[in-house]
Amino acid sequence: MAQRMLEYDFESSAGFWICTASNSFQRAFNEELAPQGVTFRQAQVLGCLALEGSLSQTDLADRMRIEPPTLVGILDRMERDGWIRRDGDKTDRRRKLIQPTPAAKPAWSKVVAAAHRVRERATRGMSAAQLEQLRKLLATVRANLEQHVQTKEAG
């Protein structure tokens, strides 16, 4: 067996566990969405709008962790398909606010159904108490990391 040049203790890395679980979840979600004619990125756009209401293109790109030019292509297709509209911001003419349209409801229903199927597979065998513990643990991880970022930005 060849010796590895780069060593790391992956088995003890919470970051590795979280990232690989996230990648597996995203892959499963993609597999559920593909036959529905919805991409993962389109589902993300609709999910962000469902969670937070209308968002500017910049804010939406930040939430999705993608570059704004990448988002433009996604939004162009969604607008062409009638799922979203871009409205001018009354306080800043340079900003465009993204809004879902009624035509997005069938696609959103498919996204929600796919999300339920993947969630069911991902949590199979877990008790309600384990799911609550998982939620709390991941919320703690997120809060710890966000606090570090906020502290760094303030300093």
OpenMM code with the backbone's topology and positions (N, CA, C; nanometers):
from openmm import Vec3, app, unit

residues = "MET ALA GLN ARG MET LEU GLU TYR ASP PHE GLU SER SER ALA GLY PHE TRP ILE CYS THR ALA SER ASN SER PHE GLN ARG ALA PHE ASN GLU GLU LEU ALA PRO GLN GLY VAL THR PHE ARG GLN ALA GLN VAL LEU GLY CYS LEU ALA LEU GLU GLY SER LEU SER GLN THR ASP LEU ALA ASP ARG MET ARG ILE GLU PRO PRO THR LEU VAL GLY ILE LEU ASP ARG MET GLU ARG ASP GLY TRP ILE ARG ARG ASP GLY ASP LYS THR ASP ARG ARG ARG LYS LEU ILE GLN PRO THR PRO ALA ALA LYS PRO ALA TRP SER LYS VAL VAL ALA ALA ALA HIS ARG VAL ARG GLU ARG ALA THR ARG GLY MET SER ALA ALA GLN LEU GLU GLN LEU ARG LYS LEU LEU ALA THR VAL ARG ALA ASN LEU GLU GLN HIS VAL GLN THR LYS GLU ALA GLY".split()
positions = [
    Vec3(0.0844, -0.1187, 0.0000),
    Vec3(0.0000, 0.0000, 0.0000),
    Vec3(0.0889, 0.1251, 0.0000),
    Vec3(0.0588, 0.2161, -0.0872),
    Vec3(0.1374, 0.3390, -0.0971),
    Vec3(0.1121, 0.4280, 0.0238),
    Vec3(0.2184, 0.4913, 0.0711),
    Vec3(0.2045, 0.5826, 0.1833),
    Vec3(0.1453, 0.7142, 0.1343),
    Vec3(0.0555, 0.7677, 0.2115),
    Vec3(-0.0057, 0.8955, 0.1755),
    Vec3(0.0862, 1.0095, 0.2160),
    Vec3(0.1019, 1.1037, 0.1255),
    Vec3(0.1867, 1.2179, 0.1535),
    Vec3(0.1167, 1.3170, 0.2470),
    Vec3(-0.0149, 1.3272, 0.2332),
    Vec3(-0.0918, 1.4220, 0.3126),
    Vec3(-0.1717, 1.3457, 0.4179),
    Vec3(-0.1426, 1.3711, 0.5425),
    Vec3(-0.2078, 1.3005, 0.6518),
    Vec3(-0.3080, 1.3925, 0.7212),
    Vec3(-0.4182, 1.3337, 0.7640),
    Vec3(-0.5187, 1.4065, 0.8415),
    Vec3(-0.6046, 1.3053, 0.9145),
    Vec3(-0.6484, 1.3384, 1.0320),
    Vec3(-0.7298, 1.2480, 1.1131),
    Vec3(-0.8780, 1.2681, 1.0785),
    Vec3(-0.9193, 1.2194, 0.9625),
    Vec3(-1.0563, 1.2379, 0.9154),
    Vec3(-1.1595, 1.1764, 1.0100),
    Vec3(-1.1276, 1.0615, 1.0680),
    Vec3(-1.2233, 0.9907, 1.1537),
    Vec3(-1.2637, 1.0727, 1.2762),
    Vec3(-1.1806, 1.1678, 1.3175),
    Vec3(-1.2092, 1.2498, 1.4347),
    Vec3(-1.2521, 1.3917, 1.3990),
    Vec3(-1.2807, 1.4160, 1.2740),
    Vec3(-1.3101, 1.5508, 1.2270),
    Vec3(-1.4600, 1.5743, 1.2108),
    Vec3(-1.5154, 1.6569, 1.2988),
    Vec3(-1.6573, 1.6923, 1.2867),
    Vec3(-1.6846, 1.7599, 1.1527),
    Vec3(-1.5911, 1.8400, 1.1061),
    Vec3(-1.6074, 1.9052, 0.9764),
    Vec3(-1.6189, 1.8045, 0.8635),
    Vec3(-1.5372, 1.7004, 0.8685),
    Vec3(-1.5435, 1.5951, 0.7670),
    Vec3(-1.6780, 1.5240, 0.7733),
    Vec3(-1.7246, 1.4916, 0.8936),
    Vec3(-1.8538, 1.4230, 0.9087),
    Vec3(-1.9664, 1.5079, 0.8509),
    Vec3(-1.9659, 1.6367, 0.8867),
    Vec3(-2.0727, 1.7269, 0.8423),
    Vec3(-2.0684, 1.7442, 0.6903),
    Vec3(-1.9492, 1.7669, 0.6366),
    Vec3(-1.9372, 1.7897, 0.4917),
    Vec3(-1.9752, 1.6665, 0.4106),
    Vec3(-1.9314, 1.5483, 0.4537),
    Vec3(-1.9653, 1.4290, 0.3766),
    Vec3(-2.1142, 1.3971, 0.3877),
    Vec3(-2.1732, 1.4206, 0.5049),
    Vec3(-2.3174, 1.4006, 0.5192),
    Vec3(-2.3932, 1.5002, 0.4314),
    Vec3(-2.3479, 1.6248, 0.4294),
    Vec3(-2.4112, 1.7272, 0.3460),
    Vec3(-2.4007, 1.6909, 0.1983),
    Vec3(-2.2833, 1.6453, 0.1565),
    Vec3(-2.2653, 1.6058, 0.0163),
    Vec3(-2.3575, 1.4896, -0.0201),
    Vec3(-2.3689, 1.3914, 0.0682),
    Vec3(-2.4581, 1.2775, 0.0424),
    Vec3(-2.6033, 1.3226, 0.0360),
    Vec3(-2.6418, 1.4140, 0.1255),
    Vec3(-2.7784, 1.4656, 0.1262),
    Vec3(-2.8068, 1.5397, -0.0037),
    Vec3(-2.7128, 1.6251, -0.0444),
    Vec3(-2.7321, 1.7019, -0.1684),
    Vec3(-2.7409, 1.6095, -0.2889),
    Vec3(-2.6569, 1.5077, -0.2941),
    Vec3(-2.6598, 1.4128, -0.4057),
    Vec3(-2.7950, 1.3419, -0.4109),
    Vec3(-2.8439, 1.2960, -0.2953),
    Vec3(-2.9739, 1.2284, -0.2908),
    Vec3(-3.0859, 1.3230, -0.3338),
    Vec3(-3.0775, 1.4482, -0.2912),
    Vec3(-3.1787, 1.5486, -0.3269),
    Vec3(-3.1764, 1.5729, -0.4780),
    Vec3(-3.0558, 1.5848, -0.5345),
    Vec3(-3.0424, 1.6004, -0.6802),
    Vec3(-3.1071, 1.4840, -0.7541),
    Vec3(-3.0835, 1.3632, -0.7056),
    Vec3(-3.1397, 1.2442, -0.7693),
    Vec3(-3.2925, 1.2445, -0.7633),
    Vec3(-3.3484, 1.2951, -0.6562),
    Vec3(-3.4943, 1.3052, -0.6433),
    Vec3(-3.5509, 1.4159, -0.7329),
    Vec3(-3.4772, 1.5254, -0.7451),
    Vec3(-3.5260, 1.6408, -0.8217),
    Vec3(-3.5176, 1.6206, -0.9728),
    Vec3(-3.4133, 1.5540, -1.0198),
    Vec3(-3.3877, 1.5431, -1.1643),
    Vec3(-3.5089, 1.4939, -1.2427),
    Vec3(-3.5752, 1.3849, -1.2014),
    Vec3(-3.6916, 1.3401, -1.2792),
    Vec3(-3.8085, 1.4390, -1.2748),
    Vec3(-3.8045, 1.5314, -1.1792),
    Vec3(-3.9114, 1.6306, -1.1653),
    Vec3(-3.8874, 1.7536, -1.2540),
    Vec3(-3.7708, 1.7587, -1.3203),
    Vec3(-3.7394, 1.8731, -1.4055),
    Vec3(-3.6980, 1.9960, -1.3276),
    Vec3(-3.6469, 1.9756, -1.2059),
    Vec3(-3.6029, 2.0864, -1.1208),
    Vec3(-3.4572, 2.0607, -1.0842),
    Vec3(-3.3738, 2.1646, -1.0937),
    Vec3(-3.2345, 2.1496, -1.0536),
    Vec3(-3.2199, 2.1826, -0.9054),
    Vec3(-3.1092, 2.1375, -0.8491),
    Vec3(-3.0817, 2.1672, -0.7086),
    Vec3(-3.0758, 2.3178, -0.6859),
    Vec3(-3.0101, 2.3907, -0.7763),
    Vec3(-2.9981, 2.5365, -0.7612),
    Vec3(-3.1346, 2.6052, -0.7709),
    Vec3(-3.2216, 2.5580, -0.8597),
    Vec3(-3.3566, 2.6144, -0.8670),
    Vec3(-3.4310, 2.5886, -0.7363),
    Vec3(-3.4142, 2.4685, -0.6822),
    Vec3(-3.4771, 2.4360, -0.5538),
    Vec3(-3.4239, 2.5271, -0.4439),
    Vec3(-3.2933, 2.5556, -0.4484),
    Vec3(-3.2351, 2.6471, -0.3505),
    Vec3(-3.2966, 2.7861, -0.3601),
    Vec3(-3.3105, 2.8368, -0.4826),
    Vec3(-3.3704, 2.9691, -0.5016),
    Vec3(-3.5106, 2.9711, -0.4407),
    Vec3(-3.5914, 2.8735, -0.4787),
    Vec3(-3.7289, 2.8699, -0.4274),
    Vec3(-3.7302, 2.8523, -0.2760),
    Vec3(-3.6385, 2.7720, -0.2234),
    Vec3(-3.6307, 2.7522, -0.0783),
    Vec3(-3.5940, 2.8796, -0.0054),
    Vec3(-3.4981, 2.9531, -0.0564),
    Vec3(-3.4598, 3.0799, 0.0064),
    Vec3(-3.5756, 3.1790, 0.0054),
    Vec3(-3.6478, 3.1838, -0.1073),
    Vec3(-3.7616, 3.2760, -0.1173),
    Vec3(-3.8751, 3.2324, -0.0252),
    Vec3(-3.8950, 3.1011, -0.0107),
    Vec3(-3.9991, 3.0516, 0.0801),
    Vec3(-3.9631, 3.0829, 0.2240),
    Vec3(-3.8353, 3.0721, 0.2584),
    Vec3(-3.7906, 3.0937, 0.3956),
    Vec3(-3.7863, 3.2409, 0.4330),
    Vec3(-3.7377, 3.3260, 0.3403),
    Vec3(-3.7102, 3.4647, 0.3762),
    Vec3(-3.7931, 3.5685, 0.3025),
    Vec3(-3.8726, 3.5279, 0.2051),
    Vec3(-3.9453, 3.6257, 0.1254),
    Vec3(-3.8554, 3.6787, 0.0149),
    Vec3(-3.8949, 3.7872, -0.0474),
    Vec3(-3.8174, 3.8396, -0.1595),
    Vec3(-3.6774, 3.8786, -0.1133),
    Vec3(-3.5818, 3.8545, -0.2011),
    Vec3(-3.4415, 3.8859, -0.1733),
    Vec3(-3.3802, 3.9514, -0.2960),
    Vec3(-3.2796, 4.0341, -0.2733),
    Vec3(-3.2059, 4.0888, -0.3864),
    Vec3(-3.1202, 3.9776, -0.4458),
    Vec3(-3.0777, 3.9967, -0.5696),
    Vec3(-2.9928, 3.8973, -0.6343),
    Vec3(-2.8644, 3.8770, -0.5544),
    Vec3(-2.8078, 3.9837, -0.5009),
    Vec3(-2.6844, 3.9749, -0.4228),
    Vec3(-2.7066, 3.8944, -0.2950),
    Vec3(-2.8142, 3.9247, -0.2236),
    Vec3(-2.8439, 3.8511, -0.1003),
    Vec3(-2.8713, 3.7041, -0.1294),
    Vec3(-2.9414, 3.6777, -0.2375),
    Vec3(-2.9715, 3.5395, -0.2754),
    Vec3(-2.8428, 3.4638, -0.3092),
    Vec3(-2.7531, 3.5253, -0.3830),
    Vec3(-2.6247, 3.4624, -0.4156),
    Vec3(-2.5447, 3.4340, -0.2885),
    Vec3(-2.5459, 3.5284, -0.1946),
    Vec3(-2.4763, 3.5076, -0.0666),
    Vec3(-2.5338, 3.3883, 0.0081),
    Vec3(-2.6652, 3.3786, 0.0153),
    Vec3(-2.7292, 3.2684, 0.0876),
    Vec3(-2.6988, 3.1332, 0.0225),
    Vec3(-2.6893, 3.1344, -0.1106),
    Vec3(-2.6649, 3.0105, -0.1848),
    Vec3(-2.5160, 2.9782, -0.1949),
    Vec3(-2.4306, 3.0704, -0.1498),
    Vec3(-2.2857, 3.0529, -0.1556),
    Vec3(-2.2352, 3.0333, -0.2987),
    Vec3(-2.2889, 3.1156, -0.3886),
    Vec3(-2.2423, 3.1138, -0.5272),
    Vec3(-2.2158, 3.2578, -0.5710),
    Vec3(-2.1412, 3.2716, -0.6780),
    Vec3(-2.1104, 3.4039, -0.7312),
    Vec3(-2.2340, 3.4617, -0.8002),
    Vec3(-2.2568, 3.5933, -0.7875),
    Vec3(-2.3729, 3.6552, -0.8526),
    Vec3(-2.3851, 3.6250, -1.0014),
    Vec3(-2.2763, 3.6250, -1.0812),
    Vec3(-2.2934, 3.5924, -1.2234),
    Vec3(-2.3462, 3.4500, -1.2459),
    Vec3(-2.3093, 3.3572, -1.1578),
    Vec3(-2.3603, 3.2205, -1.1687),
    Vec3(-2.5104, 3.2194, -1.1431),
    Vec3(-2.5533, 3.2983, -1.0453),
    Vec3(-2.6954, 3.3051, -1.0119),
    Vec3(-2.7770, 3.3631, -1.1268),
    Vec3(-2.7209, 3.4569, -1.1999),
    Vec3(-2.7945, 3.5221, -1.3090),
    Vec3(-2.8469, 3.4187, -1.4087),
    Vec3(-2.7634, 3.3227, -1.4461),
    Vec3(-2.8068, 3.2198, -1.5410),
    Vec3(-2.9211, 3.1359, -1.4870),
    Vec3(-2.9147, 3.1036, -1.3595),
    Vec3(-3.0219, 3.0262, -1.2941),
    Vec3(-3.1508, 3.1071, -1.2954),
    Vec3(-3.1401, 3.2345, -1.2579),
    Vec3(-3.2587, 3.3214, -1.2529),
    Vec3(-3.3145, 3.3467, -1.3928),
    Vec3(-3.2277, 3.3603, -1.4923),
    Vec3(-3.2745, 3.3799, -1.6303),
    Vec3(-3.3650, 3.2639, -1.6723),
    Vec3(-3.3219, 3.1423, -1.6439),
    Vec3(-3.4020, 3.0247, -1.6814),
    Vec3(-3.5338, 3.0218, -1.6029),
    Vec3(-3.5254, 3.0517, -1.4731),
    Vec3(-3.6463, 3.0498, -1.3907),
    Vec3(-3.7451, 3.1583, -1.4337),
    Vec3(-3.6923, 3.2735, -1.4731),
    Vec3(-3.7781, 3.3815, -1.5217),
    Vec3(-3.8405, 3.3420, -1.6558),
    Vec3(-3.7605, 3.2813, -1.7436),
    Vec3(-3.8114, 3.2343, -1.8726),
    Vec3(-3.9247, 3.1338, -1.8529),
    Vec3(-3.9100, 3.0469, -1.7523),
    Vec3(-4.0121, 2.9460, -1.7242),
    Vec3(-4.1296, 3.0016, -1.6436),
    Vec3(-4.1198, 3.1300, -1.6059),
    Vec3(-4.2300, 3.1951, -1.5350),
    Vec3(-4.2341, 3.1681, -1.3851),
    Vec3(-4.1259, 3.1145, -1.3279),
    Vec3(-4.1249, 3.0794, -1.1849),
    Vec3(-4.0934, 3.1981, -1.0948),
    Vec3(-4.0196, 3.2945, -1.1478),
    Vec3(-3.9832, 3.4123, -1.0681),
    Vec3(-4.0000, 3.5378, -1.1527),
    Vec3(-3.9982, 3.6495, -1.0837),
    Vec3(-3.9891, 3.7777, -1.1529),
    Vec3(-3.8886, 3.8636, -1.0766),
    Vec3(-3.8289, 3.9552, -1.1482),
    Vec3(-3.7319, 4.0479, -1.0890),
    Vec3(-3.7973, 4.1852, -1.0859),
    Vec3(-3.8184, 4.2344, -0.9677),
    Vec3(-3.8794, 4.3662, -0.9511),
    Vec3(-3.7735, 4.4656, -0.9070),
    Vec3(-3.7861, 4.5887, -0.9563),
    Vec3(-3.6955, 4.6933, -0.9112),
    Vec3(-3.7231, 4.7272, -0.7655),
    Vec3(-3.6182, 4.7542, -0.6919),
    Vec3(-3.6297, 4.7949, -0.5518),
    Vec3(-3.6666, 4.9428, -0.5492),
    Vec3(-3.7715, 4.9769, -0.4789),
    Vec3(-3.8185, 5.1156, -0.4743),
    Vec3(-3.7169, 5.2094, -0.4097),
    Vec3(-3.6301, 5.1552, -0.3216),
    Vec3(-3.5323, 5.2399, -0.2531),
    Vec3(-3.3966, 5.2438, -0.3224),
    Vec3(-3.3704, 5.1492, -0.4142),
    Vec3(-3.2417, 5.1449, -0.4843),
    Vec3(-3.2654, 5.0874, -0.6235),
    Vec3(-3.2662, 5.1734, -0.7228),
    Vec3(-3.2994, 5.1303, -0.8591),
    Vec3(-3.2005, 5.0295, -0.9161),
    Vec3(-3.0811, 5.0219, -0.8595),
    Vec3(-2.9818, 4.9268, -0.9101),
    Vec3(-3.0124, 4.7838, -0.8647),
    Vec3(-3.0857, 4.7710, -0.7545),
    Vec3(-3.1158, 4.6379, -0.6992),
    Vec3(-3.2411, 4.5788, -0.7624),
    Vec3(-3.2358, 4.4491, -0.7833),
    Vec3(-3.3521, 4.3742, -0.8309),
    Vec3(-3.3922, 4.2767, -0.7212),
    Vec3(-3.5194, 4.2797, -0.6867),
    Vec3(-3.5718, 4.1871, -0.5866),
    Vec3(-3.6359, 4.0685, -0.6575),
    Vec3(-3.6023, 3.9507, -0.6124),
    Vec3(-3.6531, 3.8275, -0.6723),
    Vec3(-3.7782, 3.7859, -0.5978),
    Vec3(-3.8837, 3.7594, -0.6742),
    Vec3(-4.0131, 3.7169, -0.6196),
    Vec3(-4.0571, 3.5890, -0.6892),
    Vec3(-4.1104, 3.4926, -0.6155),
    Vec3(-4.1700, 3.3771, -0.6846),
    Vec3(-4.3038, 3.4188, -0.7451),
    Vec3(-4.3435, 3.3515, -0.8514),
    Vec3(-4.4739, 3.3774, -0.9129),
    Vec3(-4.5658, 3.2590, -0.8832),
    Vec3(-4.6951, 3.2736, -0.9070),
    Vec3(-4.7859, 3.1592, -0.8886),
    Vec3(-4.7458, 3.0380, -0.9724),
    Vec3(-4.6808, 3.0619, -1.0861),
    Vec3(-4.6385, 2.9503, -1.1720),
    Vec3(-4.5309, 2.8640, -1.1063),
    Vec3(-4.4666, 2.9140, -0.9998),
    Vec3(-4.3634, 2.8369, -0.9301),
    Vec3(-4.4232, 2.7337, -0.8344),
    Vec3(-4.5525, 2.7464, -0.8033),
    Vec3(-4.6124, 2.6569, -0.7031),
    Vec3(-4.6030, 2.5091, -0.7392),
    Vec3(-4.6296, 2.4677, -0.8632),
    Vec3(-4.6134, 2.3252, -0.8951),
    Vec3(-4.4688, 2.2767, -0.8780),
    Vec3(-4.3719, 2.3592, -0.9191),
    Vec3(-4.2314, 2.3219, -0.9018),
    Vec3(-4.1978, 2.3135, -0.7533),
    Vec3(-4.2465, 2.4096, -0.6752),
    Vec3(-4.2209, 2.4097, -0.5313),
    Vec3(-4.2819, 2.2856, -0.4657),
    Vec3(-4.3996, 2.2463, -0.5094),
    Vec3(-4.4612, 2.1239, -0.4552),
    Vec3(-4.3729, 2.0026, -0.4822),
    Vec3(-4.3117, 1.9962, -0.6002),
    Vec3(-4.2206, 1.8866, -0.6333),
    Vec3(-4.0954, 1.8915, -0.5452),
    Vec3(-4.0441, 2.0106, -0.5213),
    Vec3(-3.9261, 2.0272, -0.4359),
    Vec3(-3.9570, 1.9805, -0.2941),
    Vec3(-4.0700, 2.0223, -0.2418),
    Vec3(-4.1082, 1.9837, -0.1050),
    Vec3(-4.1251, 1.8322, -0.0944),
    Vec3(-4.1915, 1.7719, -0.1924),
    Vec3(-4.2108, 1.6262, -0.1905),
    Vec3(-4.0761, 1.5543, -0.1963),
    Vec3(-3.9847, 1.6020, -0.2806),
    Vec3(-3.8513, 1.5419, -0.2900),
    Vec3(-3.7762, 1.5586, -0.1585),
    Vec3(-3.7872, 1.6752, -0.0980),
    Vec3(-3.7206, 1.7009, 0.0302),
    Vec3(-3.7726, 1.6064, 0.1380),
    Vec3(-3.9029, 1.5831, 0.1393),
    Vec3(-3.9607, 1.4900, 0.2377),
    Vec3(-3.9080, 1.3481, 0.2169),
    Vec3(-3.8983, 1.3061, 0.0912),
    Vec3(-3.8480, 1.1709, 0.0633),
    Vec3(-3.7022, 1.1557, 0.1072),
    Vec3(-3.6212, 1.2560, 0.0780),
    Vec3(-3.4801, 1.2494, 0.1157),
    Vec3(-3.4653, 1.2570, 0.2673),
    Vec3(-3.5414, 1.3432, 0.3299),
    Vec3(-3.5355, 1.3542, 0.4761),
    Vec3(-3.5723, 1.2217, 0.5411),
    Vec3(-3.6740, 1.1561, 0.4873),
    Vec3(-3.7151, 1.0257, 0.5407),
    Vec3(-3.6021, 0.9239, 0.5288),
    Vec3(-3.5385, 0.9198, 0.4114),
    Vec3(-3.4258, 0.8260, 0.3933),
    Vec3(-3.3093, 0.8604, 0.4855),
    Vec3(-3.2786, 0.9873, 0.4966),
    Vec3(-3.1626, 1.0312, 0.5746),
    Vec3(-3.1795, 1.0045, 0.7234),
    Vec3(-3.3008, 1.0088, 0.7722),
    Vec3(-3.3239, 0.9957, 0.9166),
    Vec3(-3.3818, 0.8600, 0.9553),
    Vec3(-3.3872, 0.7694, 0.8594),
    Vec3(-3.4404, 0.6360, 0.8860),
    Vec3(-3.3663, 0.5732, 1.0044),
    Vec3(-3.4415, 0.5176, 1.0976),
    Vec3(-3.3826, 0.4508, 1.2133),
    Vec3(-3.3514, 0.5428, 1.3296),
    Vec3(-3.3757, 0.6726, 1.3146),
    Vec3(-3.3505, 0.7666, 1.4238),
    Vec3(-3.4798, 0.7915, 1.5004),
    Vec3(-3.4673, 0.7963, 1.6307),
    Vec3(-3.5840, 0.8260, 1.7141),
    Vec3(-3.6078, 0.9771, 1.7137),
    Vec3(-3.7243, 1.0171, 1.7633),
    Vec3(-3.7555, 1.1603, 1.7742),
    Vec3(-3.6536, 1.2302, 1.8640),
    Vec3(-3.6125, 1.1633, 1.9714),
    Vec3(-3.5132, 1.2224, 2.0624),
    Vec3(-3.3781, 1.2387, 1.9926),
    Vec3(-3.3394, 1.1405, 1.9115),
    Vec3(-3.2133, 1.1511, 1.8380),
    Vec3(-3.2185, 1.2636, 1.7354),
    Vec3(-3.3323, 1.2772, 1.6681),
    Vec3(-3.3468, 1.3857, 1.5710),
    Vec3(-3.3381, 1.5218, 1.6392),
    Vec3(-3.4002, 1.5343, 1.7548),
    Vec3(-3.3935, 1.6602, 1.8295),
    Vec3(-3.2505, 1.6877, 1.8748),
    Vec3(-3.1817, 1.5849, 1.9188),
    Vec3(-3.0419, 1.6005, 1.9593),
    Vec3(-2.9560, 1.6424, 1.8404),
    Vec3(-2.9770, 1.5806, 1.7262),
    Vec3(-2.9041, 1.6169, 1.6049),
    Vec3(-2.9296, 1.7624, 1.5685),
    Vec3(-3.0551, 1.8034, 1.5739),
    Vec3(-3.0899, 1.9432, 1.5429),
    Vec3(-3.0164, 2.0387, 1.6358),
    Vec3(-3.0172, 2.0081, 1.7642),
    Vec3(-2.9508, 2.0954, 1.8624),
    Vec3(-2.7997, 2.0977, 1.8426),
    Vec3(-2.7405, 1.9828, 1.8169),
    Vec3(-2.5955, 1.9767, 1.7972),
    Vec3(-2.5532, 2.0562, 1.6740),
    Vec3(-2.6264, 2.0398, 1.5645),
    Vec3(-2.5923, 2.1137, 1.4428),
    Vec3(-2.6178, 2.2635, 1.4600),
    Vec3(-2.7214, 2.2999, 1.5356),
    Vec3(-2.7465, 2.4418, 1.5644),
    Vec3(-2.6311, 2.4996, 1.6453),
    Vec3(-2.5768, 2.4229, 1.7372),
    Vec3(-2.4618, 2.4681, 1.8161),
    Vec3(-2.3396, 2.4871, 1.7272),
    Vec3(-2.3136, 2.3920, 1.6390),
    Vec3(-2.2005, 2.4042, 1.5458),
    Vec3(-2.2158, 2.5312, 1.4632),
    Vec3(-2.3349, 2.5501, 1.4084),
    Vec3(-2.3588, 2.6683, 1.3242),
    Vec3(-2.3416, 2.7976, 1.4043),
    Vec3(-2.3979, 2.8015, 1.5245),
    Vec3(-2.3863, 2.9217, 1.6079),
    Vec3(-2.2405, 2.9499, 1.6439),
    Vec3(-2.1650, 2.8469, 1.6782),
    Vec3(-2.0231, 2.8650, 1.7101),
    Vec3(-1.9477, 2.9237, 1.5916),
    Vec3(-1.9724, 2.8706, 1.4735),
    Vec3(-1.9019, 2.9185, 1.3550),
    Vec3(-1.9466, 3.0590, 1.3161),
    Vec3(-2.0752, 3.0874, 1.3266),
    Vec3(-2.1244, 3.2216, 1.2929),
    Vec3(-2.0733, 3.3249, 1.3925),
    Vec3(-2.0636, 3.2863, 1.5198),
    Vec3(-2.0115, 3.3775, 1.6207),
    Vec3(-1.8664, 3.4124, 1.5901),
    Vec3(-1.7890, 3.3148, 1.5473),
    Vec3(-1.6491, 3.3382, 1.5125),
    Vec3(-1.6392, 3.4350, 1.3955),
    Vec3(-1.7219, 3.4160, 1.2941),
    Vec3(-1.7206, 3.5039, 1.1769),
    Vec3(-1.7598, 3.6445, 1.2175),
    Vec3(-1.8644, 3.6577, 1.3002),
    Vec3(-1.9092, 3.7911, 1.3439),
    Vec3(-1.8021, 3.8602, 1.4277),
    Vec3(-1.7348, 3.7843, 1.5142),
    Vec3(-1.6292, 3.8403, 1.5969),
    Vec3(-1.5142, 3.8880, 1.5085),
    Vec3(-1.4802, 3.8079, 1.4084),
    Vec3(-1.3712, 3.8415, 1.3168),
    Vec3(-1.4068, 3.9659, 1.2358),
    Vec3(-1.5328, 3.9741, 1.1881),
    Vec3(-1.5763, 4.0903, 1.1100),
    Vec3(-1.5781, 4.2172, 1.1940),
    Vec3(-1.6122, 4.2048, 1.3230),
    Vec3(-1.6185, 4.3211, 1.4113),
    Vec3(-1.4797, 4.3692, 1.4507),
    Vec3(-1.3827, 4.2792, 1.4529),
    Vec3(-1.2466, 4.3137, 1.4999),
    Vec3(-1.1592, 4.3556, 1.3943),
] * unit.nanometer
topology = app.Topology()
chain = topology.addChain("A")
for resn in residues:
    res = topology.addResidue(resn, chain)
    for name in ("N", "CA", "C"):
        topology.addAtom(name, app.Element.getBySymbol(name[0]), res)
